Amino acid sequence: MTARVERLVTSGTFELDGGTWEVDNNVWLIGDDEEVLVVDAAHDADAIAAAVGDRRLVAVVCTHAHNDHVNAAPALAARHGAPVMLHPADTVLWKMAHGEDAPDFRPLAAGATLTVAGVELTVLHTPGHSPGAVCLHAPELNALFSGDTLFQGGPGATGRSFSDFGTIIASIRDRLLTLPAATTVHTGHGDTTTIGAEAPHLDAWITRGH
């Protein structure tokens, strides 16, 4: 059975550095009719569980631990008996979202591979938006799940705590823009894009960022 990519949009708030913002998040489901992996369980565990349906949930993968990307992860994982996966460099942000008794996640490592519905996803550590930000590359699906590292129009925000502009630019330049140009970028918010559409703008982002 062929694996496919499904998108669910959920809404809630992002909270950091004393501010609160209303946000719409993309929740990505990769799988087939038998099993599925969820990327960024945001805001609404019930809605995500409904999208999972009766499929086996392989894992809940967090591209980073800002609260709007992980706030539904523990409830969704517990409901399905699945692990939550996160890069350990984002432990400080996970604790901000889920309390000091955290972590209760399985560590993600750069270069690790996850398999769902016969498709391999490789973990790319792409710090900058947060210390433990990762992207998932699925060559067989011609897909990159970029979280908040790369969007249509440029890098993710780096103006808040635990973020750094130079670091995110290096991550994008060295780990993402080297992927095939036709790769579809499934972002954490907003519309999809491609590596080829974003690559020509790297120098402009650097100029703008400085």
C-alpha positions as CSV (number, residue, x, y, z in Angstrom):
1,M,0.0,0.0,0.0
2,T,1.4,3.4,-1.0
3,A,2.3,5.8,1.8
4,R,0.8,9.3,1.6
5,V,1.0,12.6,3.3
6,E,-2.0,14.1,5.0
7,R,-2.3,17.6,6.5
8,L,-4.5,18.7,9.4
9,V,-4.6,22.4,10.5
10,T,-5.2,23.0,14.2
11,S,-5.5,26.4,16.0
12,G,-4.4,27.6,19.4
13,T,-1.8,29.8,21.0
14,F,2.0,30.1,21.0
15,E,3.5,31.3,24.2
16,L,7.1,32.4,24.9
17,D,9.0,35.2,26.6
18,G,5.8,36.5,28.2
19,G,3.9,36.9,25.0
20,T,0.9,35.0,23.6
21,W,0.0,34.7,19.9
22,E,-2.9,33.1,18.1
23,V,-1.5,30.6,15.6
24,D,-2.7,27.9,13.1
25,N,-0.4,24.9,12.9
26,N,0.1,22.2,10.3
27,V,-0.1,18.7,11.7
28,W,1.4,16.2,9.2
29,L,0.4,12.5,9.0
30,I,2.6,10.2,7.0
31,G,1.5,6.6,6.4
32,D,-1.0,4.3,4.7
33,D,-4.3,2.7,5.8
34,E,-2.5,0.5,8.4
35,E,-0.1,2.8,10.2
36,V,0.8,6.4,10.5
37,L,3.4,8.8,12.0
38,V,2.3,12.2,13.3
39,V,4.6,15.2,13.0
40,D,3.9,18.0,15.4
41,A,0.8,17.2,17.5
42,A,-0.5,20.7,17.9
43,H,-3.4,22.0,20.1
44,D,-6.1,19.4,19.5
45,A,-5.4,15.8,20.5
46,D,-9.0,14.8,19.7
47,A,-8.9,16.1,16.1
48,I,-5.5,14.5,15.5
49,A,-6.8,11.2,16.9
50,A,-9.7,11.4,14.6
51,A,-7.4,11.8,11.7
52,V,-5.3,8.8,12.8
53,G,-8.5,6.8,13.1
54,D,-8.0,3.1,13.7
55,R,-4.5,3.0,12.2
56,R,-1.5,2.1,14.4
57,L,0.3,5.3,15.5
58,V,4.0,4.6,15.1
59,A,5.2,7.7,16.8
60,V,4.5,11.4,17.5
61,V,7.6,13.3,16.3
62,C,8.2,16.8,17.4
63,T,10.2,19.0,15.1
64,H,10.9,21.3,18.1
65,A,9.4,21.9,21.5
66,H,7.7,25.3,21.3
67,N,4.4,24.8,23.1
68,D,2.3,25.1,19.9
69,H,4.0,22.1,18.4
70,V,4.0,19.8,21.4
71,N,1.0,20.7,23.5
72,A,-1.2,17.8,22.3
73,A,1.7,15.3,22.0
74,P,1.5,13.6,25.4
75,A,-2.3,13.1,25.3
76,L,-2.2,11.8,21.7
77,A,0.7,9.4,22.4
78,A,-0.9,8.1,25.6
79,R,-4.2,7.5,23.8
80,H,-2.5,5.3,21.2
81,G,0.4,3.8,23.2
82,A,3.0,5.5,21.0
83,P,6.2,7.2,21.8
84,V,6.8,10.9,21.7
85,M,10.1,11.8,19.9
86,L,12.1,15.0,20.3
87,H,15.8,16.1,20.0
88,P,17.1,16.4,23.6
89,A,18.6,19.9,23.0
90,D,15.0,21.1,23.2
91,T,14.4,19.7,26.7
92,V,14.4,23.2,28.2
93,L,11.5,24.1,25.9
94,W,9.7,20.8,26.5
95,K,9.8,21.5,30.3
96,M,8.4,25.0,29.7
97,A,5.4,23.4,27.9
98,H,4.9,20.4,30.1
99,G,6.4,21.1,33.5
100,E,9.5,20.3,35.4
101,D,8.7,16.6,35.6
102,A,9.5,16.4,31.9
103,P,11.0,14.9,29.8
104,D,8.8,12.0,28.9
105,F,10.0,11.7,25.3
106,R,12.2,9.3,23.3
107,P,15.4,11.2,22.1
108,L,15.8,11.9,18.4
109,A,19.3,11.8,17.0
110,A,20.7,13.5,13.9
111,G,21.0,10.9,11.1
112,A,18.5,8.5,12.7
113,T,15.9,6.9,10.5
114,L,12.2,6.3,11.2
115,T,10.1,4.0,9.2
116,V,6.4,4.1,8.5
117,A,4.4,2.3,5.8
118,G,7.6,1.2,4.2
119,V,9.0,4.7,3.9
120,E,12.1,5.9,5.6
121,L,12.4,9.4,7.1
122,T,15.9,10.7,8.0
123,V,16.3,13.1,11.0
124,L,18.2,16.3,10.1
125,H,19.3,18.3,13.1
126,T,18.6,21.9,12.0
127,P,19.1,24.2,15.0
128,G,18.4,27.9,14.9
129,H,14.7,28.4,15.5
130,S,15.4,26.3,18.6
131,P,18.4,24.3,19.8
132,G,16.9,21.0,19.1
133,A,14.9,21.8,15.9
134,V,14.9,18.9,13.4
135,C,13.5,18.3,9.9
136,L,12.5,14.9,8.5
137,H,13.5,14.0,5.0
138,A,11.6,11.3,3.1
139,P,13.2,10.9,-0.3
140,E,10.7,8.3,-1.4
141,L,7.9,10.8,-0.9
142,N,10.0,13.7,-2.3
143,A,9.2,15.4,0.9
144,L,10.8,17.4,3.7
145,F,8.9,18.1,6.9
146,S,10.6,21.4,8.1
147,G,8.8,22.4,11.2
148,D,9.6,26.0,11.8
149,T,13.1,25.9,10.2
150,L,12.1,26.8,6.6
151,F,8.9,28.4,5.3
152,Q,7.6,29.7,2.0
153,G,9.6,32.9,1.9
154,G,12.4,32.2,4.3
155,P,13.7,31.0,7.6
156,G,11.7,30.6,10.8
157,A,11.7,33.3,13.4
158,T,14.9,33.8,15.5
159,G,13.9,36.8,17.6
160,R,13.0,35.0,20.8
161,S,14.8,33.0,23.5
162,F,16.8,29.9,22.5
163,S,17.0,31.0,18.9
164,D,19.8,32.3,16.7
165,F,19.7,33.7,13.1
166,G,23.2,32.7,12.1
167,T,22.6,29.1,13.3
168,I,19.3,28.8,11.3
169,I,20.9,30.1,8.2
170,A,23.8,27.6,8.5
171,S,21.2,24.8,9.1
172,I,19.2,25.7,6.0
173,R,22.3,26.3,3.8
174,D,24.1,23.1,4.8
175,R,21.4,20.6,5.4
176,L,18.3,21.7,3.5
177,L,19.3,23.6,0.4
178,T,21.5,20.6,-0.6
179,L,18.4,18.5,-1.0
180,P,16.9,18.0,-4.5
181,A,15.3,21.1,-5.8
182,A,12.0,19.4,-6.5
183,T,11.7,18.4,-2.8
184,T,8.3,19.5,-1.4
185,V,8.7,21.4,1.9
186,H,5.9,20.7,4.3
187,T,6.1,23.5,6.8
188,G,4.9,24.0,10.4
189,H,2.6,26.8,9.5
190,G,1.2,28.1,6.2
191,D,1.7,26.8,2.7
192,T,4.1,24.3,1.3
193,T,7.0,25.3,-0.9
194,T,10.0,23.5,-2.6
195,I,13.7,23.6,-2.0
196,G,14.1,25.0,-5.5
197,A,11.8,27.8,-4.9
198,E,13.6,28.9,-1.7
199,A,17.2,28.3,-2.6
200,P,17.8,31.4,-4.8
201,H,16.9,33.7,-1.9
202,L,19.5,32.6,0.6
203,D,21.7,35.7,0.2
204,A,18.6,38.0,0.5
205,W,17.6,36.3,3.7
206,I,21.1,36.9,5.1
207,T,21.1,40.5,4.1
208,R,17.6,41.0,5.5
209,G,18.6,39.2,8.8
210,H,21.5,41.5,9.4
